[in-house]
Amino acid sequence: FGRELERMYSSAGFPAVLSLLVQDHCKFYLPVEEREGYELFRSFSEAETSRNVSSTAADEGAAAQEAARQLAAVVEDYVKTYPFVKEGIEVYLVECRNALLPGRLVEQLDKRGLGARLSVVVHALDRGAEIFSKVSDWLAQNEKYRGRPAGSYFPRVTLKVLEGPTREAVVGGAEDRDIVILADVLSVGGQIVRSEPTEDAVDGPVKGFVPFPRSRPAPFGSGDRSRRLRLDAPQQPAVVRRFYNAQYASHAQHTVADEEVKPLSLVSSLRGREDLLRQLHERFNWVVCYDAVADRFLLRQALPEEVQVVRYSLGLGAAGRHNLTVSSASRTKEVVVRRLVGRLSEMFPQFPPVELDGLAQLLVEEANELSGDIVLRAAGPGAYLNELIGLVATRRLTEDRYLREMPHALGAWIYLDDHHGWFSGKYPDLVFVAISADNEGNPHVRVEVAEAKCVSAGNFEQEAADAERQVVEGLRRLAPAWAPVQEDEVQYLDAPYWRDQLVRAVAANLSIVGEQQSMWQTFQRALDSGAYGFEISGHAWVFCHDGRGSVPEGSDHLEEAAGLPAGIDMGHTVVRHLFPQDGLHAVLRETGRTGPTPPGPATYAPGPARDSGRLMERKPEPPDRTDGSEELPVQERANQLRPRAGS
């Protein structure tokens, strides 16, 4: 947080783009680093390395250390998912540019104590000699990695350096290999600066204007094969707008009217890389992309049939510009589903085997939309399957309620493990954000902070109280951070930072169709100005998988106001949603009966005439009833808000 705040109020990243005359034509320059008030800009073209490549950083070691930490966590998850690989893991670093990365990766894996022999193959296009020299120096300084374990012919760590074209050096050879890592590879040739259609100028005041260092990503357009990152602010003072117009005019060699603005965006895509990615997925169990271009939406769009995204994280790296995407061929999903079926059959023996198989697939798909980490943990040991069930049930019930109450809103889920830096202690699981407009057309932001628990009857009360505490901690942090600016009220110094974080988190988890773009732009402008309607509440969802917990007989769902700790007045609603075993079974059966939701983040339909929204497509058929009775949805069977005893 301190690093982010320092970067925000430094000169880093501003101006976001320059156009300078080089010989007889103009080139764009993008900022790459700030030191002591001086900004370093680097020439940018479609064929060149992007600004996110770690070799441009002053501290290459820090960039390698951060990348190695994230990549080592992926390898650890791989070992948990495929226990048979403990005899040996083979990791390929493709088109490696940071010569310090292989050594840092080995060190991070050693700290995690995976207990497996490690083979790292480092591939370079044209810097093989330099990388080989640095890898050899690292090995000479770390003799312990060259030793052979007792009873083994091979050393603990094997490092090999290859140079040559990627397809010849990496793609050729046997299939069913372990992991291939593309660190800052897809950014090369995958980005270009483009101008957007001309807009009418909407100038903001100079006073209070903060030039954010990292340009904000836009939500992924449904069906798009590229992602846009706007380089200038949507609302900015006239002097800043005219400066960016001058950069565009210099590059394009024609003018822009004074009352107009020509937005500039950094466009990222995987065009030209589809064949390589397809071949890597055919030969490696996991493909790891760590850069600023690849994300789950682009991968799904580029390879819709071949790729299953199993994990993704956002805002990583020393500058917070990197994404981490772990994907595989669809066969990986089958492994996870098969293990989940076995775990579900133990937990719910009354479910028919055929129903269990379909339910496991749905749980994997639904949980993967929240975070691939949830699915990976559920396939391993421990109580993570319970966590997956609780999170999916919470998501389903929350979305169903919002679909009835706010059918024309945009909605997105934020998995807070991806934003753990927002908190200093324990924190809740999820945040649901719904964006709508009031009767006057002004933007309104409704936020739900949610914690989900799926526990045994013996721990029900204790876990319910713990869920409440986590929700309260989430409200304590996020309610004041995201609150709008009140008239004649002095805002906190970091208020722009927190509103910027909200915009980024929603954009990273939202897919929109064309007519929803105007609603998104209105929301973004409102967050910049701090003027918007705001409502936030907390919800503790607790499901009992083997009994009734504290839910009275005859109810399969109980909602009650949560009791807050003494001396705390949140000023916001905190609600407990309690489900006994029967209620949880009903939710899961309803999930299996209604079928999967289309892939992608939550998107509500823009109007009654359009049925393209993700939630609008969930139209369950009524179940066959032989007794003439009508079955009500779980959420409507007991929706009374009852005061908790003693509160």
N, C-alpha and C positions, 0 to 999 in steps of 0.2 A: 504493500500500500504506500509506504513512504517513497519507494522508487517511482511508483506511478504518479504520485502527487508532485514530486520533484520534477519529473519529466513534463508534467502538464504545465507548470508555471515557469519552465525554462524556455529557451528559444527552440527547443528540439522540434523538428518537423515543420517549422514555419519560416518562410512560405512553403507550401506543400509542393510546388512545382515552379521551375524557372525555365525560360526559353532564351538561349543565348546563341548568338551568331558564331558558327564554327565554319571557317573557310567561306563557302558560298551558300550555305544553308543553315537553318536553325535546328538545334537539337533541344530536346527536353532534358532537364536535370532534376533529379529527385534527391531529397535529403536522406542521408544515411547515418549521420552521427553528429552529436553535439558535445563539445568539450569547452567548459569555461566561457560560455556565451558565444562561441564561434560554431557555425554550422558548416559541415562538410557536405557538399552536393556532388553527385556522381552522374555522369552522362548516362542516358537511358535510351535504349532502342529495343525493338522487338527481338533482335537477334542476340542481344547482350545478356549477361547475367543480371538478374534483378538486384535491387537494393537490399534484399533480405539475405543474400548469401553471406555466410559467416566470415569469409575471408576479407570482407570490407570492414569488419569491426576492429577497433583498436586493440581490444583484448580478445584475441582468438581463443585463448585458453578458457576464458569465461564462457564464450559461446559454445565451445566443445563440451565443457562441464555440464551446462544446462541441457544441451541436447542429449548427452550420454545418460543423464539422470532420467529423462523421460523415456528414452529408448530401452534402458535397462528394465524399467517397470513393465514394458511390453514383453520383453523376453521372459520375465518372471511369470507373467500371466500365461504365456505360451507353455511353460513347463507345467503349470497347474492344470491347463486344459488338456495337454498331451503328456501324461506321466511317463509314457514309454521312452521319451526322449532323454531321460536322465542318463542314459549311456553316452550321450554326446549330442551337442547342439551345433548346427552349422549356420552361421550368420554371414550374409553378404552385405557389404557396404558398396553400393553402386555409385559410380561417378563421384567418388569422394573428393572433396575439395579442401576440407579441413584436416590436415595431416595429424592433428592432435586428437581427433575424434576416436580412432581405434583404441588407443591406449586408455583414454578416459572411459570408454565403454567397458573395457575389460575390468578396470578398477571398480566401476559401479556394480558390475555383475558379481565380482568377487565379494563385495560387501553384503550382497543379498544371500550368499551361501547357497546357491542352487544345487551344488553337489553334482554337477554334470561337467563332463569334459567339453571344452569350448573350442570351436574352430571358427576363426574370423577371417574371411576373405575380403580384402580391400581392393576395390577396382578403381582405376583412374583412367580417364581418357587420354591424357597427355602429360601428367605430372607424376608418373610412376616412380621415377628415380628419386624425386624429392620426398615423396611419401614413404618410399622404402627406407630412405636414410633416417627419417624421423621415427619410423616404427622401430628400426633397429636400435636407435639411440634409446628409445623408451624401454625396449627389452633389456638392454645392457644395464639400465638403472633399476630394473625390477626383475632380478634373477629368480625370485620365488615362482614366477609364472612359467619358467622354463623347466622346472623340476618335474619328474615323473611320479605319480602316486604309486604307493606300494602295490606290487602285483600287476602293474600296467606297463605296457610297452610305450604308450603314447604320452607326451607331456600334458600337463593340465590345460595349457593354452597353446593353440597353433595359430600363427599369423602368417598369411600369405598375401602378397601384393601382385595384382595383375594390371597390365596396361593394354589398351586396345579398344576397338568398338564394343559397345555394350552387348549387342546381340551375339557377337562371336565369343566374348569372354564370359558372359554370364548366362545368357538365355540357353545356349547350347548345353547339352549334357543331360543327366538323368532328371527325372521328374520326382515329385514328392520330397523335395528338399524343405528345409525348415523355414527360415526367415530371410527375406531380402529387404533392405532398408534403402530408401531413396531420400537422402538428406539434402535439401536445397537443390534438387535435380529438376523438378517440374517447373520451378520458377524460371529456369533458363529457357527463353523463347516462349514462355507461357504467359507473358504479360505485355500489355501495350497501353500507352496513354491515348485516350480518345476523347473527343469533344461530344457532349450531349446536345440534343436539340435546344435551340435558343429559348430562354424563359424571360418573362417580364421580371424586372428587378424588384425585390422586396428587401429594401435596405434596413439594417438594424442600427441601433445606436452604437457609437464608439465606446461610450462609458459602459464598462462591464463586459466588453467583448473579450472572450478568451479564445485564442487560436489553438485549438486542440492539436497536439503533436501528431497523433495518428489519425488519419482520415477514417471516417466511419464506413463500415460495409453496409450495403443495401441488402434487404431481404432477397432471397433467391427467387427469381421469377419462375413460376411453374412452367416447365417445358424448356427453359433456357439451357444453353450449354456453356454459359459463361457467367461470371460473377463480377459485379461492378463495385468499385471502391471509390466513392466520390472524394476528390482531393481538396476541393474548397468547401467551405461551410455553406449549408443551404440558406442561412440568413446571416449576413455580414455587413459591416459598415460600407458605405459607398466607396471609400478610398481603397478598401481591400478588394471589393468587387471590380473596380476599375483596374487595379493592379493585375488581377488574374485575367481580365479581358485583354490586357496588353500582352500577356504571355501567349494567349491563344492567337491574337492578331499577328504577333511576331512569327509564330510557327506556321500559321496557315497563310500568311501573306495577304490577309484582307481584314477589314475593320469590323468592329462590333458597335452597334448603336449605343449611345451613352445610357439610354434608359433600359437596356437589356443586359442579360448575363449569359455567358456561354460556359456552362459547367464543364469541368474537366474531370475525367474518371480514369482510374487504373483498372483495366479490364483483364481478368484472369480466366484462362480456359485450359483444357487438356487437349485441344486440337493438335493432331500430329503425334500424340503420345498414346493413342488408343491401342495400336498394335503392340507396342512394347508392354503396356500394362496388361493386356490380355495374355501375352506370352508369359509374363512373370507370374500371373495368377494360375496359369496352367502348370507351372513347374515348382512353385513354392506354396507351402501351406499358408503362410501369412505374408502379406505385402504391406510394408510400413512406409508411409509418406510423411515426411517432416519438413514442411516448408510453408510458404505463404499462399500457395496456389491451390493445392489439392484440398478438397473438403468432401464430406459425404455426399452432398448434393451433386457436385460435378462428377464424382465417381459413378454414382447411380445413373446419371444422365448419359455419361460416356459409354458405360458398360452395363446396361440395365439387366441383362440376363446372366452375365458371368460373375458379377461381384456381389459379395455380401459384406457390408460394413459391420465389423464386430466391435470396434472401439473408435472413439474420436474425442479429442480435447481441443480447446480453443485458447487463443491468447497466450501462447507459450513463448519460450525463448527470452533472451536478454532484453529485447525490445517489445515483447508481447505481440509480435507479428506472425508467429508461426502457428500452424495447425498440426495436430498429430492425428493421422487417420490410419487405422489398421483394418485391412480388408482381406478377404480370402475368396476362393471359389466357393460356390454354394455348398460344397460338401462339408465345410466347417460347421455350418448351421445344423446339418444333420447330426453331427457328433454331439452338439450341445443339446439338441432336442431329444436325442435318444437317452442322454443322461437325465434330463429333466423328467422324462416319462417314468423312469425308474424311481426317482425321488417322489414324484407326485403319487405314484401307486402306493407307496408306503404311507404317505400322509393322508390320502383320500382313497382307501380301499373300496369304498362303495361306488366309485366312478367306474363305468365300463371301460375296458381297455381301449376300444375304438375312440371313445370320448376323450380319454386321457391323451392319446396321440394328437388329436386335433387341438386340445387345450394347450398342450406343451408348445406346439408351433405358434399358437396365438400369443401365448405369454412371451415367447422369445421375440416375436415381431413387435409387440406392444412395448416391451421393456427396452428393446433396442432403439426405439424412437426416442426414449428418454435419455438413455446412455448405454453404449455397448459394454461399459464396465459392469453394469448390473448383470448382464447375461453371462459374462465371463466368470464373475464371482459365483453365480448360482450354479454353474457347472462344476465347481470345485467343492471342497469340504466345507463344513460349518453350516450356519443357519442362513446363508445368503439366499437360498431358495425362498425362505419365508419373506425376506426383504423384497424379492422380485414380485411375489404374489401381492404383498401389501401395496407396493408402488403401482402395479398395474390396476389393481382394484380402485385405488385412490384416483388414479387418472381417469378411469372409465366413469366413475360416479360423479366426479367434478365436471367433466366435459358434458355428461348428460344433463346435469343441472343447468349449466351455462347455455346449452343449446336451447333449452326451454325459455330461459330468462332473457338471453341476449342473442337472438338468432343471427344478427347482422354484425357481430363483433369480430375483430381479429384476435386470435388467441395464440399464445406460445407458452411452452413449458421451459423452465430454466432448472437444470439439475445442479444443485448447489455444490456438489463435489467438484464441479468444473470451475467454481468460483470460491473456493475455500479461503482465498485471501481476503474476502470480505469480512471474515469473522476471526475472532481471537480465541474462541473456545468451541464448545459443542454448538452445532447449528442444525437446522431442519434439513429435510431431504429436498424439497421442491418449492418452487415459486411458480404460480400460474398467473399470467398477465393477460387481461382482456382489454382491448382497445376499442372504444366505441365513441359515438357522438351524442351529446345531449339534445334536447329539443331545439336549442338555438344553433346547433351545429358545432358547438365547441367540443374539443376532445376531452374524453373522460377515460381515466386509467383506473382499472379495478384490479387489485392484486390480492391473491390468496397465498399465504405462507403455510405450507403443509408438511407434516411429519407423518410417516406411515409405519405402522408396526403390525406384524403378523406373528403372534406369540401363543404360547400354551396357556391353559387356564390358570395354572399355578403362578404365572408371572404377570397375569393380565393387569391387575391394579397397579403394580409397580411400573410396568412398561407404559401404561396409560399416563401415569403421573410424569414419567420421564419424557414422553412425547409432548405433554403440555409445556414442560420446561424448555424443551428445544424450540417449540413454536414461539414461546415468549421471548427467548433470546433472539430469534429471527426478527420478530416484530421490533424489539428494542433497537436493533441495528438498522433495519430497512425502512421502518415507518418514518423516522425523522430524515433519513438520507434521501428518500424519494419524494418527500412532501413538497408541494408546490410553494412558490414564493408568495407570501402573504403581503398585502398592501401595507406600506410603512413598516415593514419588518426587515431587519438586517439578516441576510442569509449567511450560513456558515461558509468559511473559506473554501471548504472542499465540496460545496453543494454542486457546482458544475461537474466535478469529477464523478459524483455518484449518479447524477442524471445521465451523464455520458455512458457510464457503465450499464445502466438500464437499457439505453438505446442499443448498445452493442450486443448485450445478451439477448435481447428480443430479436434483433436482426439476424443473429447467428442461428436462431431456432425457428425461423418463420419462412414459409413459402407462400407467395401471393400470386394472384392472377392480375391481369392488367388493370381492371377497374378498381382494385384495392390499393393501387399505388398512391392515389390521392389521399386516402385515409392515412397511409403510412407517412407521407410527407407532412400532413397536418400534425400527426403525432410527433414527428421529429422536430418540427418548428416549435411546437408547444413545449417540448422538453428543453429546448435551447433557451426559450424565454422564461421558463418556470411558471407559466400560466396555463393551468389545466385542472380539470376536476380530478379528484383523487380519493380513492377509497381502498382501505387495506384491512384485512382480517386474517385471523389465524385459525387453522383447522388441524386437530390431532385425530388421525384416523387409526383406530386400533381394531384389529381383526383377531379373533380367537379360532385356532384351527382344530382344537380338540375338546371343546366344551363351551360353556356359556359365559365364562368370565364373570363380569358383574352385571350382565344384561338380564333383566327380569324375565321369568317364564312368559311365553306368549308373544314376545317381541323378537323380531329378527334384525332390528336396527333401532338404536337409541341415540338421539341427539340431545345434548345438554350443554348449558353454558359451563365452561371450565372455571374452576376456582383458581384465582391467581394467588401467588405468594403474598403474605401479609405486607402491607405498606406499599404495594405496587398498584398503580392505577394507569393501565395502558392507554385508556381512551379508545381502545379498539376491541372488536368482538373476538373472543377466543371460544371455539366450539369443539366439543369432543363428539366424534362419530364412533359409536361402539357397535361392533358386529360380533354376535356369537357364531358358533360353528355353522348353524343352519343358515344364518345370514350370509356368511362367506361363501357357503356352497351355492346359494342362490345367485350371488354376484358372479361366481365363476361359471355356472351353467349359463347365465345370461350372456357372458362374454363368449362362451363357446357357441351359443345359439346364434348370436348376431353376426359372428364371423369377424374377419380381420378388417381393420380400417386401412385405407390406402396409405402407402408409405409416404413419409414426409412429416414435418411438424404440423401442429394443430393449425388449421385454417378454417375459419367459419365462412359460410356463404355470404356474399355481399347483399343478397336480396332474395325474396321468395321465388323469383323467376329463375334463379340460377341454382343449380344443384352441384356445383363443382367443389364446394368446400368439403374438407375431409370429414367433418362430423355430420354434415348433411347427407352423406352417402350411407350412413349407418341407419338403415330403415328395417329393423327386425320384423319378420313376419310373426303374427301372434301364434303361440303354441297351440297344438291340437288339444282340445279339452273335451273329454267324453261326458263330464257331469254337468255341462252347461254353465259352469261358473266362469268367471273372468279373472285372469291372473294379473295383478297389478305389478308394475315395476318395483324393484327392491326399494328405490329411493322414495316411493310414494306410500309404502306400507306403513311406515311409522316416521312421519316427518315433523312431529311436534317438537318444538324446542322446549325441553323440560328443565327447570332449574335443578341443579345438582343439590342433593341433600346436604344441608349444613352450610351452603354458600350464601 
